[in-house]
Amino acid sequence: MKMQISEIAGIAGVSVRTLQYYDSIDLLKPSETDSNGYRLYDESSLERLNRILYYRSLDFSLKDISQLLDQRETALTYKMLAERRLALTFLKRRAERLIEEIDKNLSEPLKISPWFDKVQADYNYSGLTYSSDYFAAWGKADREKNTPYSLDSRFAFGWVRELFSIFCGIEFERQGLSDPDTPAERYFGGTLLEKISGKPLKEIFEEYIFTPFEMDNTTIGGHIDVVGLFGNDICEDPREIVTTAADLKKFTDVILSRKAELKKMICYCLCDNGEFRVYSELGGVHAELSIEPDKNKYFITVCQSDAVPDNEERVMYYPIAGSDDGYLKFEVWTVASGAEFEVRSIKLFDKKAVEFFSEKNVGIHVLNNGEERQAKKFMPRGKYYRELNLRDILGEKFDTKETYIAEVRAKSETMRSGQMGMIYMHGGEWQSRVFNVFYPQNAYDKYNLFLEALRTATLHERE
């Protein structure tokens, strides 16, 4: 069978130009040329081309390949291949060392800005985030033992058990052990899975998930490293999964590659704009797994769910980006009926979180015994605001182009809110930022306080 150059190029997966070059250096000559000057190749040509590509995959030069193909002595072939194997072994070991070094670097958390460190310390908050793009950790997994977070820190994650159950149920369906139309929630509890297989849930998870995916740090119950509100380092609940961020990533990688399983999981799990997530609150620890199938991304977070300062203060941060004249006014705005709070201190920092001013006993103490109203309507002047001037504080060091950050700490005596604001002049216009000063009633609100504080404290990094 005769083949033109484009045909043999298509079969071998190389370009026509490559074959033309091989012809010019006498590495692969056509079997004949027709009357129109077209190169024609036969099956022996294709076999020789396959040998060329094989040796190229071993990184032989074209000169060495020509010698290997044309020589008659098998000893030479053996010698050259042995030398190439030795070279590739060296490259393999070097690549493995580089991979180990990269993995080590990837397992180290990102360096977080000084303001992140300050806010998490102020809010007595710790945790980790692990995503397709980065790994970050802050605070301690166990404060008493001074244990830092790592990708191998074990934590209890209740709802992920249901995710594992759905996955195993889908595997049963694939093997014909259960009906493909079984609703996802029927697999919850392990009851149905155990009836089908005749095995306890622990063995099912080990057979279908933990062992094949090499999730060596994942168990049902057991020792935990991330100690939350109650200080327990053992999860004794036989229904709860104990896992790590590193192991959870292995499972996530698998289900992201299996769109059919993922689709059925999404049918049950919380969905929003094409993504889904599972989360749990156990012992003061918030664990969450979010997946964006269309973007092939995941987000794992493990953190304390009791993020508030030790003394139950409300800590607020006000970025001051480019003050025209240095004038700052901290002022109580609208106050709810029955609300009472006191501003304990005001501090000023540069954008690197270095403190350069501190004032206690600020003198702002608000108590509203009437209906909701503005503080200036019922408070005497000077009792609901405090004025400062950066130019007076910093002197010649004051820079109109610099970003400064004010920290205001307030204590709330009631469960009712009041608004604390700050204004300054920038570009000839008043700039303002306001916070609701209140003592949160539940763990979710406390967590939001931390995120709110972090966003505003690091706002200067994005401006």
C-alpha positions as CSV (number, residue, x, y, z in Angstrom):
1,M,0.0,0.0,0.0
2,K,1.4,3.3,-1.1
3,M,0.8,6.5,1.0
4,Q,1.4,10.1,0.2
5,I,3.4,12.2,2.6
6,S,0.3,13.8,4.1
7,E,-1.2,10.4,4.8
8,I,1.8,9.0,6.6
9,A,2.2,12.2,8.5
10,G,-1.4,12.0,9.7
11,I,-1.0,8.3,10.8
12,A,2.2,9.0,12.7
13,G,1.1,12.3,14.2
14,V,3.9,14.4,12.8
15,S,4.0,17.3,10.4
16,V,4.7,17.1,6.7
17,R,7.6,19.5,7.2
18,T,9.1,17.1,9.7
19,L,9.0,14.3,7.1
20,Q,10.5,16.5,4.4
21,Y,13.3,17.3,6.8
22,Y,13.9,13.6,7.5
23,D,14.1,13.0,3.8
24,S,16.6,15.8,3.3
25,I,19.0,14.3,5.9
26,D,18.5,10.7,4.6
27,L,16.9,9.6,7.8
28,L,13.6,8.5,6.2
29,K,13.5,8.4,2.4
30,P,10.2,7.7,0.5
31,S,10.0,4.3,-1.0
32,E,9.5,6.0,-4.4
33,T,8.6,9.2,-6.1
34,D,5.8,9.3,-8.7
35,S,5.8,11.0,-12.1
36,N,4.5,14.2,-10.6
37,G,7.3,14.3,-8.0
38,Y,5.1,13.3,-5.1
39,R,6.8,11.3,-2.3
40,L,5.2,7.9,-1.7
41,Y,5.7,5.7,1.4
42,D,5.0,2.0,2.0
43,E,4.5,0.0,5.2
44,S,8.2,-0.5,5.8
45,S,8.5,3.3,5.7
46,L,5.9,3.6,8.4
47,E,7.6,1.0,10.5
48,R,10.9,2.9,10.2
49,L,9.1,6.2,11.1
50,N,7.7,4.5,14.2
51,R,11.2,3.4,15.3
52,I,12.4,7.0,14.7
53,L,9.7,8.4,16.9
54,Y,10.4,5.8,19.6
55,Y,14.0,6.8,19.8
56,R,13.1,10.5,19.7
57,S,10.9,9.8,22.8
58,L,14.0,8.6,24.5
59,D,15.7,11.9,23.6
60,F,18.2,10.4,21.2
61,S,19.6,12.9,18.6
62,L,18.7,12.4,15.0
63,K,22.4,11.5,14.3
64,D,22.3,8.7,16.9
65,I,18.9,7.5,15.6
66,S,20.3,7.2,12.1
67,Q,23.2,5.2,13.4
68,L,20.9,2.9,15.5
69,L,18.6,2.3,12.5
70,D,21.3,1.6,9.9
71,Q,23.9,-0.3,12.0
72,R,24.0,-4.1,11.9
73,E,25.5,-4.9,15.2
74,T,23.0,-5.5,18.0
75,A,25.7,-4.8,20.6
76,L,25.9,-1.2,19.6
77,T,22.1,-0.9,19.9
78,Y,22.2,-2.4,23.4
79,K,25.1,-0.1,24.4
80,M,23.3,3.0,23.3
81,L,20.0,2.1,24.8
82,A,21.7,1.2,28.1
83,E,23.4,4.6,28.2
84,R,20.1,6.3,27.4
85,R,18.4,4.4,30.2
86,L,21.0,5.5,32.6
87,A,20.6,9.1,31.6
88,L,16.8,8.9,31.8
89,T,17.1,7.3,35.3
90,F,19.2,10.3,36.4
91,L,16.6,12.7,35.0
92,K,13.8,10.8,36.6
93,R,15.4,11.0,40.0
94,R,16.1,14.7,39.6
95,A,12.5,15.2,38.5
96,E,11.3,13.3,41.6
97,R,13.4,15.5,43.8
98,L,12.1,18.6,42.2
99,I,8.5,17.3,42.6
100,E,9.1,16.6,46.3
101,E,10.5,20.2,46.7
102,I,7.5,21.7,44.9
103,D,5.1,19.6,47.0
104,K,6.9,20.8,50.1
105,N,6.5,24.4,49.0
106,L,2.9,23.9,48.1
107,S,2.2,22.5,51.6
108,E,3.6,25.6,53.2
109,P,0.9,28.3,53.8
110,L,1.1,31.5,52.0
111,K,2.7,34.4,53.8
112,I,-0.2,36.5,55.0
113,S,-0.2,40.3,55.3
114,P,0.5,41.9,58.7
115,W,-3.0,43.2,58.7
116,F,-4.4,39.7,58.4
117,D,-2.2,38.6,61.3
118,K,-3.4,41.5,63.4
119,V,-7.1,41.0,62.6
120,Q,-7.0,37.3,63.4
121,A,-5.2,38.0,66.6
122,D,-7.8,40.7,67.6
123,Y,-10.6,38.3,66.8
124,N,-9.0,35.3,68.5
125,Y,-9.6,33.5,65.3
126,S,-7.8,30.6,63.5
127,G,-8.2,28.4,60.5
128,L,-7.1,27.4,57.0
129,T,-8.2,27.7,53.4
130,Y,-7.1,25.4,50.7
131,S,-8.1,25.9,47.1
132,S,-7.1,25.2,43.5
133,D,-4.9,28.3,43.7
134,Y,-3.5,28.6,47.2
135,F,-3.1,27.3,50.7
136,A,-3.3,29.7,53.7
137,A,-3.4,29.1,57.4
138,W,-3.5,31.4,60.5
139,G,-3.6,30.9,64.2
140,K,-3.3,27.5,65.9
141,A,-5.2,24.3,65.3
142,D,-4.8,23.5,69.0
143,R,-3.9,26.5,71.2
144,E,-3.1,24.5,74.3
145,K,-0.6,22.3,72.5
146,N,0.5,25.3,70.3
147,T,-0.1,23.1,67.2
148,P,-0.2,25.0,63.8
149,Y,-2.5,24.2,61.0
150,S,-1.2,22.1,58.1
151,L,-2.7,20.2,55.2
152,D,-2.6,17.1,57.3
153,S,-4.4,18.6,60.3
154,R,-7.3,16.2,61.1
155,F,-10.7,17.7,61.7
156,A,-14.3,16.4,62.1
157,F,-16.5,17.0,59.0
158,G,-20.1,15.8,59.5
159,W,-21.8,16.4,56.2
160,V,-19.0,15.0,54.0
161,R,-20.2,11.6,55.1
162,E,-23.3,12.1,53.0
163,L,-21.1,13.0,50.1
164,F,-19.2,9.8,50.5
165,S,-22.4,7.8,50.8
166,I,-23.7,9.2,47.5
167,F,-20.5,8.4,45.8
168,C,-20.5,4.8,47.0
169,G,-24.2,4.5,46.0
170,I,-23.3,5.6,42.5
171,E,-20.5,3.0,42.4
172,F,-23.1,0.4,43.4
173,E,-25.2,1.5,40.5
174,R,-22.3,1.2,38.2
175,Q,-21.8,-2.4,39.3
176,G,-25.5,-3.2,38.9
177,L,-25.9,-3.6,42.7
178,S,-28.6,-0.9,43.0
179,D,-31.1,0.9,40.9
180,P,-29.7,3.8,38.9
181,D,-32.9,5.8,39.6
182,T,-32.3,5.6,43.4
183,P,-32.6,9.2,44.8
184,A,-29.3,10.4,46.3
185,E,-30.8,10.9,49.8
186,R,-31.7,7.1,50.0
187,Y,-28.0,6.4,50.5
188,F,-27.8,8.6,53.6
189,G,-27.2,7.0,57.0
190,G,-25.4,4.0,55.5
191,T,-28.5,1.8,56.0
192,L,-29.2,1.1,52.3
193,L,-25.5,0.7,51.4
194,E,-25.0,-1.8,54.3
195,K,-28.1,-3.8,53.2
196,I,-26.9,-4.0,49.6
197,S,-23.3,-4.9,50.4
198,G,-23.7,-6.8,53.6
199,K,-20.8,-4.8,55.0
200,P,-20.6,-2.0,57.7
201,L,-20.3,1.6,56.4
202,K,-16.7,1.8,57.6
203,E,-15.6,-1.1,55.3
204,I,-17.6,0.3,52.4
205,F,-15.9,3.7,52.6
206,E,-12.5,2.0,53.0
207,E,-13.1,-0.2,49.9
208,Y,-14.5,2.4,47.6
209,I,-12.9,5.7,48.8
210,F,-10.2,5.7,51.5
211,T,-8.0,2.9,50.0
212,P,-8.3,3.5,46.2
213,F,-7.8,7.3,46.6
214,E,-5.0,6.8,49.2
215,M,-6.9,8.9,51.8
216,D,-4.8,7.4,54.6
217,N,-5.7,10.1,57.2
218,T,-9.5,9.8,56.8
219,T,-11.5,7.7,59.2
220,I,-14.9,7.4,60.8
221,G,-14.4,9.1,64.2
222,G,-11.0,9.1,65.9
223,H,-8.3,11.6,66.9
224,I,-8.6,15.2,65.7
225,D,-6.0,18.0,65.6
226,V,-8.3,21.0,65.0
227,V,-9.6,21.7,68.5
228,G,-12.5,24.1,68.6
229,L,-14.7,25.7,71.2
230,F,-15.0,22.7,73.5
231,G,-11.4,21.6,73.3
232,N,-12.1,18.0,72.3
233,D,-9.3,16.1,70.5
234,I,-11.3,12.9,70.0
235,C,-14.4,12.5,67.8
236,E,-16.3,9.6,69.3
237,D,-19.4,10.0,67.1
238,P,-19.5,6.9,64.8
239,R,-21.5,9.0,62.3
240,E,-18.8,11.6,61.7
241,I,-15.9,11.7,59.3
242,V,-12.5,12.8,60.4
243,T,-10.4,13.9,57.5
244,T,-7.7,16.4,56.4
245,A,-7.6,19.1,53.7
246,A,-5.0,17.0,51.8
247,D,-7.2,13.9,51.8
248,L,-10.3,15.9,50.9
249,K,-8.5,17.3,47.9
250,K,-7.9,13.8,46.7
251,F,-11.6,13.0,46.8
252,T,-12.4,16.3,45.2
253,D,-10.0,15.6,42.3
254,V,-11.7,12.3,41.6
255,I,-15.3,13.6,41.6
256,L,-14.3,16.6,39.4
257,S,-13.1,14.1,36.8
258,R,-16.3,12.1,37.0
259,K,-19.0,14.4,35.8
260,A,-21.8,11.8,36.1
261,E,-21.2,11.3,39.8
262,L,-20.8,15.0,40.3
263,K,-24.1,15.7,38.7
264,K,-26.0,13.4,41.0
265,M,-24.2,14.8,44.0
266,I,-25.1,18.4,43.0
267,C,-28.8,17.3,42.8
268,Y,-28.8,17.0,46.6
269,C,-26.1,19.3,47.9
270,L,-26.6,23.0,48.3
271,C,-26.4,24.6,44.9
272,D,-25.9,28.2,43.7
273,N,-25.0,29.3,40.2
274,G,-23.7,25.9,39.2
275,E,-21.6,25.2,42.3
276,F,-22.3,23.2,45.4
277,R,-21.1,23.0,48.9
278,V,-21.3,20.9,52.1
279,Y,-20.5,22.2,55.5
280,S,-20.8,21.4,59.2
281,E,-20.4,23.0,62.6
282,L,-19.0,20.5,65.2
283,G,-17.5,21.4,68.5
284,G,-16.9,25.0,67.5
285,V,-15.2,24.1,64.2
286,H,-16.6,25.2,60.9
287,A,-15.7,22.9,58.0
288,E,-16.8,23.6,54.4
289,L,-16.2,22.1,50.9
290,S,-17.2,24.2,47.9
291,I,-16.9,23.0,44.3
292,E,-17.3,24.8,41.0
293,P,-17.6,22.0,38.4
294,D,-17.6,24.3,35.3
295,K,-14.3,26.0,36.4
296,N,-12.8,22.7,37.8
297,K,-12.1,24.5,41.1
298,Y,-12.6,23.7,44.8
299,F,-12.4,25.5,48.0
300,I,-11.8,23.9,51.4
301,T,-12.0,25.9,54.6
302,V,-11.6,24.8,58.3
303,C,-11.9,27.5,60.9
304,Q,-13.2,28.3,64.4
305,S,-16.8,29.3,64.5
306,D,-16.4,31.4,67.6
307,A,-14.4,34.3,66.1
308,V,-14.7,37.1,68.6
309,P,-12.2,39.0,70.8
310,D,-11.5,37.5,74.2
311,N,-13.1,40.6,75.9
312,E,-16.1,40.6,73.7
313,E,-15.3,44.0,72.2
314,R,-16.3,45.1,68.7
315,V,-13.2,45.9,66.8
316,M,-13.6,48.1,63.7
317,Y,-11.1,49.2,61.1
318,Y,-11.3,52.3,59.0
319,P,-8.9,52.7,56.0
320,I,-7.8,56.3,55.4
321,A,-6.6,56.5,51.9
322,G,-5.0,59.8,51.0
323,S,-6.3,62.3,53.5
324,D,-6.1,65.9,52.2
325,D,-5.5,67.6,55.5
326,G,-5.3,64.8,58.1
327,Y,-8.6,65.7,59.7
328,L,-10.5,62.6,61.1
329,K,-13.9,62.5,62.8
330,F,-15.1,59.4,64.6
331,E,-18.9,59.7,65.2
332,V,-21.8,57.7,66.5
333,W,-24.6,57.9,63.9
334,T,-28.0,56.2,64.2
335,V,-28.7,54.4,67.5
336,A,-31.4,51.8,68.1
337,S,-33.8,52.1,70.9
338,G,-32.3,50.8,74.1
339,A,-28.8,50.5,72.7
340,E,-25.8,51.3,74.8
341,F,-22.1,51.1,74.0
342,E,-18.9,52.8,74.8
343,V,-15.8,53.5,72.6
344,R,-12.9,52.2,74.6
345,S,-10.0,53.2,72.4
346,I,-8.8,54.6,69.1
347,K,-5.5,53.6,67.5
348,L,-3.8,54.6,64.3
349,F,-1.5,52.4,62.2
350,D,0.4,52.7,59.0
351,K,-0.5,50.2,56.2
352,K,2.1,47.8,57.5
353,A,0.2,47.5,60.8
354,V,2.7,49.5,62.7
355,E,1.0,51.5,65.5
356,F,1.9,55.2,65.9
357,F,-1.0,56.6,68.0
358,S,-3.2,55.2,70.8
359,E,-5.9,56.9,72.9
360,K,-7.9,55.3,75.7
361,N,-10.9,56.8,77.6
362,V,-12.1,58.4,74.4
363,G,-15.2,59.8,76.1
364,I,-17.8,58.4,73.6
365,H,-20.6,56.6,75.6
366,V,-24.0,56.3,74.1
367,L,-27.3,55.3,75.8
368,N,-30.5,55.7,73.9
369,N,-33.6,55.5,76.1
370,G,-35.9,56.7,73.3
371,E,-36.9,55.6,69.8
372,E,-34.3,54.9,67.1
373,R,-32.6,58.2,66.3
374,Q,-29.4,60.0,65.5
375,A,-27.0,60.4,68.4
376,K,-26.5,64.1,67.7
377,K,-30.3,64.6,68.4
378,F,-30.1,63.5,72.0
379,M,-26.3,63.5,72.9
380,P,-24.4,66.6,74.0
381,R,-21.6,67.8,71.6
382,G,-18.3,66.0,72.2
383,K,-20.0,63.0,73.8
384,Y,-20.9,61.2,70.6
385,Y,-17.8,62.0,68.4
386,R,-14.0,62.4,68.7
387,E,-11.9,64.5,66.3
388,L,-8.2,63.8,65.5
389,N,-5.7,65.2,63.1
390,L,-3.0,63.1,61.4
391,R,-1.0,66.2,60.6
392,D,-0.8,67.1,64.3
393,I,0.1,63.5,65.3
394,L,2.7,62.8,62.6
395,G,4.1,66.3,62.0
396,E,6.5,66.3,59.1
397,K,6.0,62.6,58.6
398,F,2.3,63.1,57.5
399,D,1.9,62.2,53.8
400,T,-1.3,63.1,51.9
401,K,-0.7,60.2,49.5
402,E,-0.2,57.6,52.3
403,T,-2.8,55.1,53.5
404,Y,-3.4,54.9,57.3
405,I,-5.8,52.7,59.2
406,A,-7.8,53.5,62.3
407,E,-8.8,50.8,64.8
408,V,-11.8,51.6,67.1
409,R,-12.8,49.3,69.9
410,A,-16.2,49.5,71.4
411,K,-18.0,47.6,74.1
412,S,-21.7,47.0,73.7
413,E,-23.8,46.7,76.9
414,T,-27.0,45.6,75.2
415,M,-28.0,43.4,72.2
416,R,-29.2,46.4,70.2
417,S,-27.1,48.1,67.6
418,G,-25.8,51.5,66.9
419,Q,-23.8,52.9,64.0
420,M,-20.2,54.0,64.4
421,G,-18.7,56.0,61.5
422,M,-15.6,57.9,60.4
423,I,-15.2,60.7,57.9
424,Y,-12.2,62.4,56.3
425,M,-11.5,64.6,53.3
426,H,-10.0,63.1,50.1
427,G,-9.7,64.9,46.8
428,G,-11.9,67.7,48.1
429,E,-14.8,65.3,49.0
430,W,-15.8,63.7,52.2
431,Q,-15.2,60.0,52.5
432,S,-17.0,57.9,55.0
433,R,-17.2,54.3,56.4
434,V,-19.7,53.0,58.9
435,F,-20.0,49.9,61.1
436,N,-22.9,48.5,63.2
437,V,-21.7,48.3,66.8
438,F,-23.3,45.3,68.4
439,Y,-22.6,42.1,70.4
440,P,-23.4,39.2,68.1
441,Q,-25.8,36.5,69.3
442,N,-24.6,33.4,67.4
443,A,-21.6,31.8,66.0
444,Y,-22.4,32.7,62.4
445,D,-22.6,36.4,63.1
446,K,-19.3,36.1,65.0
447,Y,-17.7,34.6,61.9
448,N,-19.1,37.4,59.7
449,L,-17.6,40.0,62.0
450,F,-14.1,38.6,61.4
451,L,-14.6,38.6,57.6
452,E,-16.0,42.1,57.7
453,A,-13.1,43.4,59.8
454,L,-10.6,41.6,57.5
455,R,-12.1,43.1,54.3
456,T,-12.0,46.6,55.6
457,A,-8.5,46.3,57.2
458,T,-7.0,45.0,53.9
459,L,-9.0,47.4,51.7
460,H,-5.9,49.6,51.2
461,E,-4.1,46.6,49.6
462,R,-6.6,46.7,46.7
463,E,-6.9,50.5,46.3
